[in-house]
Each structure stands twice: as C-alpha cells, then as structure tokens.
Amino acid sequence: MDRRENPPALDVCPECQIAYCLPNHDDPAATAYRCLDCHLPAPVCKLCILKHHKHRPFDRLRTWDRDQQFWQSCTLAELGYVWRLGHGGRGCPLESAAVKAMTFIHEHGIMDLPTQFCACEDAPPHTEQLIQGGVWPATWKKPATATTLAALDTFHALEMQAQLNVHDYMNYLKQATDDVLPHKVQDRYREFNNSMRVYRHIVARRRHGQSAGEPLKAGSLAVVCPACPQPGINIYVDALHYSIDGNFHLGLKNKETDPNDSALSEGAAYFVNTKDFKYFLEHAPKPKKESTTCHQFGAMGYGKYKGPVSGVVAITCRHSFMLPGSIVDLTRAEQYRYVDFALVSAMQRYIKLHLLVGCYDIHCQYIKNLRTRLRDEFGVTIDNLDSIDVALLPKIVALVGKYHLAMHKGECRHKHSLHFVPGSCMSDGEHLERVWAITNAVARRTKEMSAGHRHDLLNDHYSYINFRRLQTLVDDLVKYLATAEKRLKAATSYMQEIEESINSHHPTELDAWRQEERTWKSKVVDLSQHKDLGNPYESAPTTALTTKAIAAHLEAERSKAGTAGEVGTVGTIEQVIRLREDARELRTKVLKFKGSEKARSRMADDVERYRRQAEACHKNYDACIQPAVDLALQDLDSDDGGDGFPARDEEDDKAMGIPSTALDASSQGIASAAAGTTTHECIEDWLKTIATHRFFLPSDLHSSVRTHAALKDIREVERKLREGQANEALDSLRLHLTTHLSLAFRKQQGSGVIHNSAADRRLEAKRVAIDEAKVAYRAARQTLIVLGMSMSDEKYRELKDADCVAFKIVSEEAQRGDSYRDQSWIWGDFSFARRLDKGEMQKFVLDSIKTRWEEEVNVRREEMYRTVKYLEYEVKLWNRRASVAQGDGQAGAAATARRSASRLFTIG
C-alpha cells in the first residue's frame, strides 16, 4: 500500500511525452495526476487526465502536491472540466448554451460540476437531458441537484438487502467526499430522499410494464406468486392457501407530516386502496364487541396501542409472497373490520376459486361471524368502493398456525389444527413471521415518514421480498417435492409397521378408528358442525395420565409373580432370571434402609421370603440345569479357564469378541452384596442372605462351557427368554417416554407451587423409570450377545440416548422440524400399546404425518405445473408488449420488455 503513495517516477507524461512542469514553473496544476477509478497505468499530466475523463465526470482524482509531497484529492471541476450534455459530449455550438453550476450526488461522494445543457431548438428539457446523461434530477422544474443512476441503484440494492437508510448513506457519501471534515460537505439529504422516492416508483412501473402517467389498476405493481392458483392463467379449479397476521412494529409516530401526502403506488401494490378503506371505516356499521370462547389474545383488542398507526395486518400465500391489496394500517388492535377489509381486498382476484385455506392466530374466534360481518359491512359500502367488486368469499377452511395453536384452549385446537384438518399439507401457517423478521428492520425509518412515503417504501420492500422468492421458487419446488416424496415413502413404510403391530393386538379396533376419523374430517371443514365436535386424536386428560394411573404403571413393573409349582428347564431359567431381578431390587432397598422397628420387621419378612424362593429355585436348578453343567465340566480341563472358572471373565469375553461391558452385572453385583459399610446391625446379615444363593446360567459361564453340546438346549432357552426380557424393557421404555412427554406438556398448562411440585414428582418418577428401562434393555442385549447374537442384529439394536425420544401423544408436543425426522427405531413395535388407554393408542394410529405428506406431494406437483404455466403466460405477455412498443417506435421500451421476458424465461 505504501508503494501506491510513491511520487511520480517519471519527469515527463507517459502519454504525451511533455514534462509535468518546467523548471521554476509556478502553476500548481503543472504536476502529475492519477485516477482511482479507471486504473491508468501511470500518472499523467493535466491535459491527458482531462482527455481520458471527457465522458467520466465523476471519477475520483489524485494530484501530486509538489510542495507537501503527497497525493491530494481533486476534482475535474478544479481542472476546468465542464460536463457537456448533448451532441455526443462535444458541447452545444449555440452561444445561448450557457454553463450552469450543478451539484451531483454519485456513488463516490458529492461534488459541484459545471454543466452545459444543449440549447438547440429541438433539445429536450434539462431534466430529460440529465436522465439521458445517466443522472436523476432532484426536481422537475429547474434542477440544480442530480444523482447518478448508479448511486440510486447502489443505495436501492443496499436498502433492500441490508435495510440501509438515506441518512446513513448520505453520511457515507460525505465521508467519502472529505474524510477530514465531512461535516463541511454540503447536505443533500432532502434532494436525495425525494429523488429516491420518485425513482423507486418509476422503476416499479417499468418492472411491471406500466408507463409513467398511466393510471394504475389494483395490484398492477405487485409481484404475484406463480405457484398459487391465478384464475384465468394457471388453473381452473383449485384452492388458495393464505396466512393472516398483524405486526405492531410497523407503526407510525404521532408527528407533523404533510397531511396531503399520498403514496405514488396508491392501491397498486400491497397496501389496500386508502381512499376506499377510509370510506369503509366511516360508513360501515360500527363493530359489535364479540365475546370470546377462547383466551383473550392481544390481537382481539386486549392490549395497549398508540400513534395514528399502531401496526399493520397483512396476508401472504403459503409461499411467503405478500398478496396484492392485502395490507391495512391499524389504529388500535387487529379489530375484525380491519382484517375483514384486508381479506376481501386481497381475495378479489381469487373470488372464482371454490375454496380458501386460511391461517390466522385467532381464527377460532374471527371466523365465527365472518359471513355476517361481511354482509353488514359491505352491504352499505361496496357500491362506493373502486377496488372491491365482490364481498362474497368462497368457502374458507379456518386454521391456526402451529406456533400459536398451543396458546388456544384445548376445545378449539383440534378444530383448527394444521396437524389434523384435511388439506393442510406440511405448512406451519406462520409465513408472515418470516416476512416480519425482514421488514421489522425498517420500522425505525418508516415510523418517522409521512403516510404516503411509508407506503411506497414498504411496498418496495415487499416487492423485493416477493421477487427474491420468485428467483429461487423453481429450485425450491423441486427440492420440496423431492423431500416430500422421500418423507412420504418413509412415513408409509413406518405406518404399515405400526398398523400391523396394532392389528396383531387389537384386530377389531383399527377399522373403527378409521371410520371415526373419516366422519370427523367431513365435519371439521364445516364451521356449522364445530360446536359439539369432539377430538378423536386426544385421550381424555384423566385416562392413563393421572397420578393413580402413573403409579399403576410403575408398580406393575415391580409386581412379583406367585411361587411356581412343578417347572421344567424353561420355568427354572425364567425363575432364575426373575429371582435375580428380585435380588437386585431387594438389595437396593436394604442399602437404603433407615426405617423404624416396624419397617425393620417388614424388611426382614421380605428377605426371608426371598430366601425361601431362592431355596425352592435351587431344587429346580439342581434337577434341570446343574447336571448339564456338570457334564460339560467333566469334558473340560479347569486349568484352561483361569482362576474364576467356570465363570466368565474379561479375558474370555475379549477372546470371543464380546465388549467388556457385556459382562452380566447382575451376577457379579449379587456376589459382592456384602461389600461396603452399613449403619444398621441387620443390614449386613440381610445382604449376606441375598448373596448366598447364586445360579449359573449359560450366559454366566466360560465360553468353553456354555458352547458345550450338553448346554445347547439350555442356551437356546435362555436366549429366547432374554429376547423376551429385551422386549419387555423396550415396551417399558416406550411407555414411560410417551407418558413423560405428556406429563411435561400437562405441567406447562398450569402454574403455581402446588401444581408444579406435584408435576415434578411425577416427572421425576418417570425419569427414573426411563433410566431403569434403558439399563434393563442394555443388560438384556449384552446377555444376548454373550449367547451368540450378532452385535449388528436388526431387531435388538444398540440403544443410544439419542434413540430414547418420545412418540407424540399430544399434538402440541410436536416441535419445529419433527415432521422431517425419522422416528427412532424403538417405535417399530407397538405391542406396548396394550398397556395404554384406548384413546392414547388410537392417537398413535391417526395422528400420523403420512396423510399430510401425501397432500404435500400432490400439492407440490400441482404448484410446479402452475409455476410453469404462469411463467409461460408472463413471457408471452412481455413479448407482446415488446411487439407493441416496437410498432409504436419505442425501441427502448421494446428492449426493456424483451429483457424482462428473457429474465422470466431464465427463472423458469
């Protein structure tokens, strides 16, 4: 960088070979010059720099200061440059073509530059000469300030993408003009602001084929969604999906502005026709306060608002395109009549459709009396409204966005749920939240603007957002369809497994549930049948989720079977496995024992009961299993098995390729039951009693013993029983994961110390039960590996903590992205459902995402077709405009139209 600041290396100009300055020359301009923008290979003299910049008046120059010995900033005007308009830059030959002092705002700063306008008889006005020269006049009468089109385009791009404001941009230009004393640079904020507003409007007109001065029709400056049904263009019969939402950030301060200021884009873009809206508010019947059967949401008026405009209500389609004529300014809350006007205005181009599918935060209340309100409000006003022809809307399916659904009361959630209502696809209904996240950044600017300027700026931002969506729409639809087909395939396969599993346990229930669901779906889309409509997807909150039911689930796992009578090998092994589980639980109780004398007596009875069961088991063990073990030992050399032979050890497991964690902890834990210190004199005796009885099953024996032919049948029996043990552990895990999630959701629905304390106790009990089930499954699986099962077995897989996730019972438990995730492998078997209440079990079958993915696949395919047809229509329209313009002698307009057609063709 320092080398760039070196003084000129030559004494003569490399262009004209004339010395920069003669000896003792007093002219300070007789020095070297260079340009920061056109990248000359070497500094040149004054005449050469002027020659190079005959048509580059706004470049940034540097001159070598011979006295101070560094490069100084300078302008072409300081070198005597005059910018000449007309005649190819040669200047007008008429003497009347006087030179006028002008101020120009360009992308590098602000500068004064003498300008000569053409004074010929057929010369266009000064404003047109400036535009032909690439600058935009600040006024249309006697312009003294102009802005380069490059500066306007640069600011517009930054404004749209980075929400840059005029104030900051002008401060940047001042800094670029003079980085030492920027505050001394002349202020041209007002001129640039006015120029930008007019330029923005003219660009919007050209973008939509509307010539300047031509009357604008409703929605003529809006970017329309190609994937949505556009009557007469890309569909015949179809449904429009839309979303309504309010935004209280985009308000307007109570300050003095021009009361007569109106938007240049009045009624032609995304805001409704303000004249029609004003007439509607003044003459429509005053709204009646409608009582709510749900919570008192802020959108219903239960909130505080200030300023002449408190916010906006807007409507987008499901592709996040802002709909034309869909935005109204609010003066307080989202009063119904404000939303009514926005809805009717936005739906004018969709009146011919047969169905509308809408999402709104408070739809459960808003939709109830909508038809009555529209009849009363527009019955007395529609004849005087220019932008609205019909107020009779097609049938509406009213939904609530997934984020806001949990805030509603339970009795209205299922009637407006995107999870259940037919035709919802995989939409979340919160499209406007994404739009607000972008445009909220301009709220601090728009609050200070006049009403019309605010509308123009916001309309421009929404057009930019829509066009950005249009640019990626084709690729997005292809990606969304591929995702939907993939998820549908996975969901179909998964639901088949679930239905087969449930059919094996409840063969008569599935068809009945399906019929109940079909009946419910036919009613939920009919608002008149909502009053007494139940919810087939939710279990009653008192069934299987009460404290008593939860305690029953926990106690059932710890219940003990009665003493077996005469049993064979299968019964003996089953008895040994159960006895080990009893011993583990009993040992845990003994170690935690700190009870009274009465409690000590009960504990002693439990230990004595275990001792008698263990002795009875010994008799069966000695008769059925011990002979086979002895026979195997007779054929083996005990010296080959190590110190603990015939028991397994780590070296033996390692040699057999069994992970060290596969060593059965239960048998070793009981053997060392007496270890540790105790505080009660009876505890040590109890622990010794528990540890006295030890039974060797094949999984406890050295590999050379358990693989002996004498133990083959016994080994296979144990493996089958261990598989059952793993199945029971997975059943228990599924059950407790499911009910734990529901309990957590129930906790969120209440408040208070008593409520939370009780819920926490139940949740903690469930967490303990989940951990126990995980340990039990992992131990059973490890034992199966010892008995010869492959570690890559598909049915009994490795259980990771990430696999232990719940299958949703309550729809509000679903989180963002759940629909795109595969269910954990543990949910492939629904045999645990026999332990659930019927309502919960039914939920698993019906509350699946399969139907939503089917709808998503079908709709995405239709959207791709619509997009192609709409873009074809637009390309043909622009080509027709080009032909008309060419025939009228407007070659520039024809070229612009052809470029627009080419851009749309490229997008499609």
MOHU-V968046 format. One record per backbone hydrogen bond with DSSP energy under -1.0 kcal/mol. CO is the residue of the C=O (numbers start at 1). NH is the residue of the N-H. E is the energy in kcal/mol with one decimal. If there is no record, write none. Layout:
BEGIN
co=CO nh=NH e=E
co=CO nh=NH e=E
END
This chain:
BEGIN
co=2 nh=5 e=-1.4
co=3 nh=6 e=-1.5
co=11 nh=20 e=-2.3
co=13 nh=17 e=-2.1
co=18 nh=13 e=-2.9
co=22 nh=25 e=-2.0
co=27 nh=30 e=-1.6
co=29 nh=31 e=-2.2
co=32 nh=64 e=-2.2
co=33 nh=44 e=-2.7
co=34 nh=62 e=-2.6
co=44 nh=33 e=-2.9
co=45 nh=49 e=-2.3
co=46 nh=50 e=-2.0
co=47 nh=51 e=-2.0
co=48 nh=52 e=-2.5
co=49 nh=53 e=-1.1
co=51 nh=54 e=-1.2
co=56 nh=59 e=-1.1
co=60 nh=36 e=-2.7
co=61 nh=74 e=-1.6
co=62 nh=34 e=-2.4
co=63 nh=72 e=-3.4
co=65 nh=69 e=-2.0
co=70 nh=65 e=-2.7
co=72 nh=63 e=-2.7
co=74 nh=61 e=-1.1
co=76 nh=79 e=-1.0
co=76 nh=81 e=-2.3
co=77 nh=80 e=-1.6
co=83 nh=116 e=-2.8
co=86 nh=89 e=-1.3
co=86 nh=91 e=-1.0
co=87 nh=90 e=-1.7
co=94 nh=97 e=-1.3
co=96 nh=98 e=-2.1
co=100 nh=115 e=-2.9
co=102 nh=113 e=-2.9
co=103 nh=146 e=-2.2
co=104 nh=111 e=-2.5
co=105 nh=148 e=-2.7
co=106 nh=109 e=-1.3
co=109 nh=106 e=-2.8
co=111 nh=104 e=-3.3
co=114 nh=83 e=-2.7
co=115 nh=100 e=-3.4
co=116 nh=85 e=-2.9
co=120 nh=123 e=-1.6
co=125 nh=129 e=-2.2
co=126 nh=130 e=-2.3
co=127 nh=131 e=-2.0
co=128 nh=132 e=-2.7
co=129 nh=133 e=-1.4
co=130 nh=135 e=-2.5
co=131 nh=134 e=-1.4
co=134 nh=149 e=-2.6
co=136 nh=147 e=-2.5
co=144 nh=103 e=-2.3
co=145 nh=138 e=-2.6
co=146 nh=105 e=-2.6
co=147 nh=136 e=-4.1
co=148 nh=152 e=-2.1
co=149 nh=153 e=-2.8
co=150 nh=154 e=-2.4
co=151 nh=155 e=-2.6
co=152 nh=156 e=-2.6
co=153 nh=157 e=-2.3
co=154 nh=158 e=-2.2
co=155 nh=159 e=-3.2
co=156 nh=160 e=-2.3
co=157 nh=161 e=-2.4
co=158 nh=162 e=-2.5
co=158 nh=164 e=-1.2
co=165 nh=169 e=-2.1
co=166 nh=170 e=-2.7
co=167 nh=171 e=-1.9
co=168 nh=172 e=-2.0
co=169 nh=173 e=-2.2
co=170 nh=174 e=-2.3
co=171 nh=175 e=-2.2
co=172 nh=176 e=-2.5
co=173 nh=177 e=-1.8
co=174 nh=178 e=-2.5
co=181 nh=184 e=-1.7
co=182 nh=185 e=-1.3
co=188 nh=192 e=-2.3
co=189 nh=193 e=-2.7
co=190 nh=194 e=-2.4
co=191 nh=195 e=-2.3
co=192 nh=196 e=-2.7
co=193 nh=197 e=-1.8
co=194 nh=198 e=-2.0
co=195 nh=199 e=-2.9
co=196 nh=200 e=-2.5
co=197 nh=201 e=-1.5
co=198 nh=202 e=-2.4
co=199 nh=203 e=-2.6
co=200 nh=204 e=-1.9
co=201 nh=205 e=-2.2
co=202 nh=206 e=-2.4
co=203 nh=207 e=-2.3
co=204 nh=208 e=-1.2
co=205 nh=210 e=-3.2
co=206 nh=209 e=-1.1
co=211 nh=214 e=-1.8
co=217 nh=220 e=-2.1
co=219 nh=222 e=-1.4
co=230 nh=233 e=-2.4
co=230 nh=234 e=-1.8
co=240 nh=357 e=-3.1
co=241 nh=318 e=-1.2
co=242 nh=359 e=-1.6
co=243 nh=316 e=-2.2
co=245 nh=314 e=-2.4
co=247 nh=312 e=-2.2
co=249 nh=251 e=-1.5
co=252 nh=309 e=-1.0
co=253 nh=255 e=-1.5
co=258 nh=261 e=-1.5
co=263 nh=266 e=-1.3
co=265 nh=268 e=-2.3
co=268 nh=221 e=-3.5
co=269 nh=325 e=-1.8
co=270 nh=326 e=-1.2
co=270 nh=327 e=-2.5
co=273 nh=277 e=-2.5
co=274 nh=278 e=-2.4
co=275 nh=279 e=-2.1
co=276 nh=280 e=-2.5
co=277 nh=281 e=-2.4
co=278 nh=282 e=-1.8
co=279 nh=283 e=-2.0
co=280 nh=284 e=-2.5
co=295 nh=297 e=-1.4
co=297 nh=300 e=-1.4
co=297 nh=302 e=-1.1
co=298 nh=301 e=-1.7
co=301 nh=303 e=-1.6
co=309 nh=252 e=-2.7
co=311 nh=330 e=-2.9
co=312 nh=247 e=-2.8
co=313 nh=328 e=-2.1
co=314 nh=245 e=-1.8
co=315 nh=323 e=-2.5
co=316 nh=243 e=-2.7
co=317 nh=320 e=-1.7
co=321 nh=317 e=-2.1
co=323 nh=326 e=-1.0
co=327 nh=272 e=-2.6
co=328 nh=313 e=-1.9
co=330 nh=310 e=-2.3
co=333 nh=335 e=-2.3
co=335 nh=339 e=-1.7
co=336 nh=340 e=-2.9
co=337 nh=341 e=-2.0
co=338 nh=342 e=-2.1
co=339 nh=343 e=-2.7
co=340 nh=344 e=-2.6
co=341 nh=345 e=-2.7
co=342 nh=346 e=-2.4
co=343 nh=347 e=-1.9
co=345 nh=348 e=-1.1
co=347 nh=350 e=-1.3
co=350 nh=353 e=-1.6
co=355 nh=240 e=-1.5
co=356 nh=397 e=-2.9
co=357 nh=242 e=-2.5
co=358 nh=399 e=-2.6
co=359 nh=244 e=-3.2
co=360 nh=363 e=-1.7
co=362 nh=365 e=-1.5
co=362 nh=366 e=-2.8
co=363 nh=367 e=-2.0
co=369 nh=373 e=-2.5
co=370 nh=374 e=-2.7
co=371 nh=375 e=-2.0
co=372 nh=376 e=-2.1
co=373 nh=377 e=-3.3
co=374 nh=378 e=-2.2
co=378 nh=382 e=-2.2
co=381 nh=384 e=-1.9
co=382 nh=385 e=-1.5
co=395 nh=356 e=-2.9
co=397 nh=358 e=-2.0
co=399 nh=360 e=-2.0
co=401 nh=405 e=-1.5
co=404 nh=407 e=-1.4
co=405 nh=408 e=-1.9
co=409 nh=412 e=-1.5
co=409 nh=413 e=-1.0
co=413 nh=416 e=-1.4
co=416 nh=400 e=-2.8
co=417 nh=421 e=-2.4
co=421 nh=424 e=-1.3
co=424 nh=427 e=-1.3
co=428 nh=402 e=-2.3
co=431 nh=435 e=-1.2
co=432 nh=436 e=-3.0
co=433 nh=437 e=-1.5
co=435 nh=438 e=-1.1
co=435 nh=439 e=-2.3
co=436 nh=440 e=-2.4
co=438 nh=441 e=-1.0
co=439 nh=442 e=-1.7
co=440 nh=443 e=-1.3
co=442 nh=446 e=-2.4
co=443 nh=447 e=-1.9
co=445 nh=448 e=-1.5
co=447 nh=253 e=-2.1
co=450 nh=454 e=-2.4
co=451 nh=455 e=-1.9
co=452 nh=456 e=-2.3
co=453 nh=457 e=-2.5
co=454 nh=458 e=-2.5
co=455 nh=459 e=-2.7
co=456 nh=460 e=-2.0
co=457 nh=461 e=-2.1
co=458 nh=462 e=-2.5
co=459 nh=463 e=-2.1
co=460 nh=464 e=-2.2
co=461 nh=465 e=-2.4
co=462 nh=466 e=-2.6
co=463 nh=467 e=-2.7
co=464 nh=468 e=-2.5
co=465 nh=469 e=-2.0
co=466 nh=470 e=-2.2
co=467 nh=471 e=-2.2
co=468 nh=472 e=-1.0
co=472 nh=476 e=-2.7
co=473 nh=477 e=-2.9
co=474 nh=478 e=-2.0
co=475 nh=479 e=-2.2
co=476 nh=480 e=-3.3
co=477 nh=481 e=-2.5
co=478 nh=482 e=-2.1
co=479 nh=483 e=-2.3
co=480 nh=484 e=-2.7
co=481 nh=485 e=-2.7
co=482 nh=486 e=-2.0
co=483 nh=487 e=-2.8
co=484 nh=488 e=-2.6
co=485 nh=489 e=-2.0
co=486 nh=490 e=-2.0
co=487 nh=491 e=-2.9
co=488 nh=492 e=-2.8
co=489 nh=493 e=-2.1
co=490 nh=494 e=-2.3
co=491 nh=495 e=-2.8
co=492 nh=496 e=-1.9
co=493 nh=497 e=-1.6
co=494 nh=498 e=-2.0
co=495 nh=499 e=-2.9
co=496 nh=500 e=-2.4
co=497 nh=501 e=-2.3
co=498 nh=502 e=-2.8
co=499 nh=503 e=-2.8
co=500 nh=504 e=-1.5
co=502 nh=506 e=-3.7
co=506 nh=509 e=-1.2
co=509 nh=513 e=-2.4
co=510 nh=514 e=-2.4
co=511 nh=515 e=-2.2
co=512 nh=516 e=-2.2
co=513 nh=517 e=-2.4
co=514 nh=518 e=-2.5
co=515 nh=519 e=-2.2
co=516 nh=520 e=-2.1
co=517 nh=521 e=-2.6
co=518 nh=522 e=-1.7
co=519 nh=523 e=-1.0
co=520 nh=524 e=-2.5
co=523 nh=526 e=-1.8
co=526 nh=529 e=-1.9
co=527 nh=530 e=-1.5
co=530 nh=533 e=-1.4
co=540 nh=543 e=-1.9
co=546 nh=550 e=-2.7
co=547 nh=551 e=-2.6
co=548 nh=552 e=-2.0
co=549 nh=553 e=-2.1
co=550 nh=554 e=-2.2
co=551 nh=555 e=-2.9
co=552 nh=556 e=-2.2
co=553 nh=557 e=-1.0
co=568 nh=572 e=-2.6
co=569 nh=573 e=-2.7
co=570 nh=574 e=-2.4
co=571 nh=575 e=-2.4
co=572 nh=576 e=-2.6
co=573 nh=577 e=-2.6
co=574 nh=578 e=-2.4
co=575 nh=579 e=-2.5
co=576 nh=580 e=-2.3
co=577 nh=581 e=-1.7
co=578 nh=582 e=-2.4
co=579 nh=583 e=-2.5
co=580 nh=584 e=-2.3
co=581 nh=585 e=-2.2
co=582 nh=586 e=-2.8
co=583 nh=587 e=-2.6
co=584 nh=588 e=-1.9
co=585 nh=589 e=-2.1
co=586 nh=590 e=-2.4
co=587 nh=591 e=-2.4
co=588 nh=592 e=-1.2
co=590 nh=593 e=-1.4
co=596 nh=600 e=-2.6
co=597 nh=601 e=-2.0
co=598 nh=602 e=-1.7
co=599 nh=603 e=-2.4
co=600 nh=604 e=-2.4
co=601 nh=605 e=-1.9
co=602 nh=606 e=-2.0
co=603 nh=607 e=-2.3
co=604 nh=608 e=-2.5
co=605 nh=609 e=-2.5
co=606 nh=610 e=-2.1
co=607 nh=611 e=-2.3
co=608 nh=612 e=-2.1
co=609 nh=613 e=-2.1
co=610 nh=614 e=-2.6
co=611 nh=615 e=-2.3
co=612 nh=616 e=-2.2
co=613 nh=617 e=-2.2
co=614 nh=618 e=-2.0
co=615 nh=619 e=-1.4
co=616 nh=620 e=-1.4
co=617 nh=621 e=-2.8
co=618 nh=622 e=-3.0
co=619 nh=623 e=-1.3
co=620 nh=624 e=-2.3
co=621 nh=625 e=-2.3
co=621 nh=626 e=-2.4
co=625 nh=629 e=-1.8
co=626 nh=630 e=-2.7
co=627 nh=631 e=-2.2
co=628 nh=632 e=-1.8
co=629 nh=633 e=-2.2
co=630 nh=634 e=-1.8
co=633 nh=636 e=-1.2
co=637 nh=640 e=-1.9
co=638 nh=641 e=-1.3
co=642 nh=645 e=-1.0
co=644 nh=647 e=-2.4
co=646 nh=702 e=-3.4
co=649 nh=653 e=-2.2
co=650 nh=654 e=-2.6
co=651 nh=655 e=-2.1
co=652 nh=656 e=-1.6
co=653 nh=658 e=-3.0
co=654 nh=657 e=-1.2
co=659 nh=662 e=-2.1
co=660 nh=663 e=-1.3
co=664 nh=668 e=-1.1
co=665 nh=669 e=-2.7
co=666 nh=670 e=-1.9
co=667 nh=671 e=-1.3
co=668 nh=672 e=-1.2
co=670 nh=673 e=-1.7
co=672 nh=675 e=-1.7
co=682 nh=686 e=-2.4
co=683 nh=687 e=-2.6
co=684 nh=688 e=-2.1
co=685 nh=689 e=-2.2
co=686 nh=690 e=-2.2
co=687 nh=691 e=-2.1
co=697 nh=700 e=-2.3
co=698 nh=701 e=-1.2
co=700 nh=648 e=-2.2
co=702 nh=705 e=-1.4
co=702 nh=706 e=-2.6
co=703 nh=707 e=-1.7
co=705 nh=708 e=-1.7
co=708 nh=711 e=-1.6
co=709 nh=712 e=-1.3
co=711 nh=715 e=-3.0
co=712 nh=716 e=-2.1
co=713 nh=717 e=-2.2
co=714 nh=718 e=-2.5
co=715 nh=719 e=-2.1
co=716 nh=720 e=-2.2
co=717 nh=721 e=-2.3
co=718 nh=722 e=-2.8
co=719 nh=723 e=-2.1
co=720 nh=724 e=-1.9
co=721 nh=725 e=-2.1
co=722 nh=726 e=-2.4
co=723 nh=727 e=-2.5
co=724 nh=728 e=-2.5
co=725 nh=729 e=-2.0
co=726 nh=730 e=-2.3
co=727 nh=731 e=-2.6
co=728 nh=732 e=-2.5
co=729 nh=733 e=-2.4
co=730 nh=734 e=-2.8
co=731 nh=735 e=-2.5
co=732 nh=736 e=-2.5
co=733 nh=737 e=-2.5
co=734 nh=738 e=-2.3
co=735 nh=739 e=-2.4
co=736 nh=740 e=-2.0
co=737 nh=741 e=-1.8
co=738 nh=742 e=-1.8
co=739 nh=743 e=-2.4
co=740 nh=744 e=-2.3
co=741 nh=745 e=-2.0
co=742 nh=746 e=-2.7
co=743 nh=747 e=-2.2
co=744 nh=748 e=-1.3
co=747 nh=750 e=-1.4
co=752 nh=756 e=-2.6
co=753 nh=757 e=-2.7
co=754 nh=758 e=-2.2
co=755 nh=759 e=-2.3
co=756 nh=760 e=-2.7
co=757 nh=761 e=-2.0
co=758 nh=762 e=-2.0
co=759 nh=763 e=-2.6
co=760 nh=764 e=-2.6
co=761 nh=765 e=-2.1
co=762 nh=766 e=-2.0
co=763 nh=767 e=-2.4
co=764 nh=768 e=-2.3
co=765 nh=769 e=-2.1
co=766 nh=770 e=-2.5
co=767 nh=771 e=-2.4
co=768 nh=772 e=-2.5
co=769 nh=773 e=-2.2
co=770 nh=774 e=-2.3
co=771 nh=775 e=-2.4
co=772 nh=776 e=-2.5
co=773 nh=777 e=-2.4
co=774 nh=778 e=-2.5
co=775 nh=779 e=-2.4
co=776 nh=780 e=-2.2
co=777 nh=781 e=-2.9
co=778 nh=782 e=-2.2
co=779 nh=783 e=-2.0
co=780 nh=784 e=-2.1
co=781 nh=785 e=-2.0
co=782 nh=786 e=-1.9
co=783 nh=787 e=-1.8
co=784 nh=789 e=-2.7
co=785 nh=788 e=-1.5
co=790 nh=793 e=-1.5
co=800 nh=803 e=-1.3
co=801 nh=804 e=-1.1
co=803 nh=805 e=-2.0
co=810 nh=813 e=-2.1
co=811 nh=814 e=-1.6
co=815 nh=818 e=-2.3
co=817 nh=820 e=-1.3
co=818 nh=821 e=-1.6
co=824 nh=827 e=-2.1
co=825 nh=828 e=-1.4
co=830 nh=833 e=-1.7
co=831 nh=834 e=-1.4
co=832 nh=835 e=-2.2
co=833 nh=836 e=-1.9
co=837 nh=841 e=-2.4
co=838 nh=842 e=-2.7
co=839 nh=843 e=-1.4
co=840 nh=844 e=-1.2
co=842 nh=846 e=-2.3
co=843 nh=847 e=-2.4
co=846 nh=848 e=-2.2
co=849 nh=853 e=-2.4
co=850 nh=854 e=-2.2
co=851 nh=855 e=-2.3
co=852 nh=856 e=-2.3
co=853 nh=857 e=-2.5
co=854 nh=858 e=-2.1
co=855 nh=859 e=-2.8
co=856 nh=860 e=-2.6
co=857 nh=861 e=-1.9
co=858 nh=862 e=-1.8
co=859 nh=863 e=-2.7
co=860 nh=864 e=-2.2
co=861 nh=865 e=-1.8
co=862 nh=866 e=-2.6
co=863 nh=867 e=-2.7
co=864 nh=868 e=-2.0
co=865 nh=869 e=-2.3
co=866 nh=870 e=-2.8
co=867 nh=871 e=-2.6
co=868 nh=872 e=-2.2
co=869 nh=873 e=-2.0
co=870 nh=874 e=-2.4
co=871 nh=875 e=-2.5
co=872 nh=876 e=-2.2
co=873 nh=877 e=-2.1
co=874 nh=878 e=-2.5
co=875 nh=879 e=-2.1
co=876 nh=880 e=-2.1
co=877 nh=881 e=-2.1
co=878 nh=882 e=-2.2
co=879 nh=883 e=-2.0
co=880 nh=884 e=-2.4
co=881 nh=885 e=-2.8
co=882 nh=886 e=-2.5
co=883 nh=887 e=-2.2
co=884 nh=888 e=-1.5
co=885 nh=890 e=-2.8
co=886 nh=889 e=-1.2
co=889 nh=891 e=-1.2
co=890 nh=894 e=-2.1
co=891 nh=895 e=-2.3
co=892 nh=896 e=-2.2
co=893 nh=897 e=-2.1
co=894 nh=898 e=-2.3
co=895 nh=899 e=-2.2
co=896 nh=900 e=-2.1
co=897 nh=901 e=-2.2
co=898 nh=902 e=-2.3
co=899 nh=903 e=-2.2
co=900 nh=904 e=-2.1
co=901 nh=905 e=-2.2
co=902 nh=906 e=-2.2
co=903 nh=907 e=-2.2
co=904 nh=908 e=-2.1
END
